[in-house]
Amino acid sequence: MNRNDELLTVAQVRALLGNVALRTFYRWREIGKAPVAVKLPNAELRFWRSEVIAWLEAHREDAA
């Protein structure tokens, strides 16, 4: 993360992922396949934008 990074909400991350269903997103979290989150003291989740982008890049498929 860098100084220009920002924390995203679950809704913002889901939008970046093409509006993936909420249940699908939480299922990915349950099985350890979602981007890493920061849990705030109020139990809400936030995600560093840079880490979500890196997670997406790591899941990129090479052209066949």
C-alpha positions in Angstrom: 0.0 0.0 0.0 1.1 3.6 -0.5 0.1 7.0 0.7 -2.4 7.4 -2.1 -4.0 4.1 -1.4 -7.6 4.0 -0.1 -9.7 1.6 1.9 -12.7 0.2 0.1 -15.9 -1.2 1.4 -17.3 -4.6 0.6 -19.7 -3.0 -1.9 -16.9 -1.1 -3.6 -14.8 -4.3 -3.9 -17.8 -6.2 -5.3 -18.3 -3.4 -7.9 -14.6 -3.7 -8.9 -15.2 -7.4 -9.3 -18.1 -6.9 -11.7 -20.8 -6.8 -9.1 -20.2 -10.3 -7.9 -23.1 -11.5 -5.7 -22.7 -10.8 -2.0 -23.2 -14.4 -1.1 -20.5 -15.4 -3.6 -18.1 -12.8 -2.2 -18.6 -14.1 1.4 -18.2 -17.7 0.2 -14.9 -16.7 -1.3 -13.9 -15.3 2.1 -15.0 -18.5 3.9 -12.8 -20.7 1.6 -9.8 -18.2 1.6 -10.2 -17.1 -2.0 -11.1 -13.5 -1.5 -8.8 -10.5 -1.2 -7.3 -9.9 2.3 -9.5 -7.6 4.4 -8.8 -5.3 7.3 -11.4 -5.8 10.1 -12.3 -2.6 11.8 -13.1 -2.4 15.6 -16.8 -2.3 14.7 -16.3 -5.6 12.7 -16.8 -3.9 9.3 -14.4 -5.1 6.6 -12.2 -2.8 4.4 -9.8 -3.6 1.6 -6.8 -1.7 0.4 -7.4 -0.8 -3.2 -3.8 -1.8 -4.1 -4.3 -5.2 -2.6 -7.5 -5.8 -4.5 -5.8 -4.8 -7.7 -2.9 -7.1 -6.9 -5.3 -10.0 -6.1 -7.0 -9.4 -9.5 -3.6 -9.5 -11.3 -2.7 -12.7 -9.5 -5.8 -14.3 -10.9 -5.3 -13.2 -14.5 -5.2 -16.1 -17.0 -2.7 -16.1 -19.8 -4.1 -16.1 -23.3 -4.4 -19.6 -24.7 
